[in-house]
Amino acid sequence: MLPRLILSLGLGVALASTSALALAAPALQVLGKDYTFPNRIEGLPQKLSDFPGLQINRFTTSDGVELAYWEAGQGEPLVFIPGWSANGAEYFNVLYLLSKDYHVYVLDPRNQGLSQRVEHGGRIARFAMDLKEFGDHLGLKKADYAGWSMGAAVLWSYIDLFGTDDISKAVFVDEPISIYAHEDWSEQERLDAGGTTTSPERMVAGFTQGAPLNTLITDLLPMQRSQAMDSPYYANSEAFANTFIENDPQAVGRVLFDHITNDWRDVIRHKIDVPVAIFSGEVSNNLPSQRWMQKTIPGSKLFVYSEAEQGDHFLMFKNPVKFTTDLRTFLQEAP
């Protein structure tokens, strides 16, 4: 779950339609101008133009939606699925660090990032189909897939619908298995599933309309942590994304109710038969559910980041050097 939209309403220069995108074009050309990051960090680009290998491309789904995707590097394919309201621009540092070893892709989901805004397909299952068609578009026979926040749910739906034949290894980053907490659950069941709300409607209204939120409606910690610009890496990627991406609350809101009400425990229990890495942190209320997932998926590995290591919902963006190092180690291990 990613409540970033609440913080980003009205920000940025809109590039909401893929009509502005050129196929297989350098990011600098697609975005139309260079960008200088506010924090100078050794080993990372100071400007967008310092990453000439970054491209923004597109393809059209079977139901006629143009989806944008960011890519860089050469080597084995590694596909990232962003969370709710998120986009490939936020992955700038991750793309740069991993592009030295992998051909890295970040797919902007429909209604997010630089992908087309449409009224249809606002379901996790359709997002999973988009992911499948994306792999087909690229001609991927096998790839590693990494889903963060809602992106993990999209990957669970992909596995539920299409199996794991196309997946070499899977990575899930800090996503509850069921955001909706059923009233007849015990407290242990709620913790294991990661449930945070009994009112999806109020949660959706809070995230898309600015309605009041409290801890009885949802977990407020991710929102609080998203505002903490306590990492220069995160401050850079957020500033970059906010400059070039403008979210449409109604558009991103179309998938949110469906996302909240899905329960993926059966998929976790029965359908995941590839090597799995799970990432979470001590500053995330999702940690108990991530521990349950690690115990449930045979042979899976759990990486828990401390508070000093930026172990919150945004750990991959706040500490991209550690995250990409740990991820690379996992991906390069023999099955």
Sequence and secondary structure as in RCSB ss.txt:
>XXXX:A:sequence
MLPRLILSLGLGVALASTSALALAAPALQVLGKDYTFPNRIEGLPQKLSDFPGLQINRFTTSDGVELAYWEAGQG
EPLVFIPGWSANGAEYFNVLYLLSKDYHVYVLDPRNQGLSQRVEHGGRIARFAMDLKEFGDHLGLKKADYAGWSM
GAAVLWSYIDLFGTDDISKAVFVDEPISIYAHEDWSEQERLDAGGTTTSPERMVAGFTQGAPLNTLITDLLPMQR
SQAMDSPYYANSEAFANTFIENDPQAVGRVLFDHITNDWRDVIRHKIDVPVAIFSGEVSNNLPSQRWMQKTIPGS
KLFVYSEAEQGDHFLMFKNPVKFTTDLRTFLQEAP
>XXXX:A:secstr
  THHHHHTT S     GGG  TTEEHHHHHSS  B SS  TTS SBGGG TT EEEEEE TTS EEEEEEE  S
EEEEEE  TT  GGGGHHHHHHHTTTEEEEEE  TTSTTS   SS  SHHHHHHHHHHHHHHHT SSEEEEEETH
HHHHHHHHHHHH STTEEEEEEES  S SB  TT  HHHHHHHT  BS HHHHHHHHHH     TTTS  HHHHH
HT    HHHHHHHHHHHHH    HHHHHTTHHHHHH   HHHHHHT  S EEEEEETT TTHHHHHHHHHHSTT 
EEEEE TTTT STTHHHHSHHHHHHHHHHHHHS  
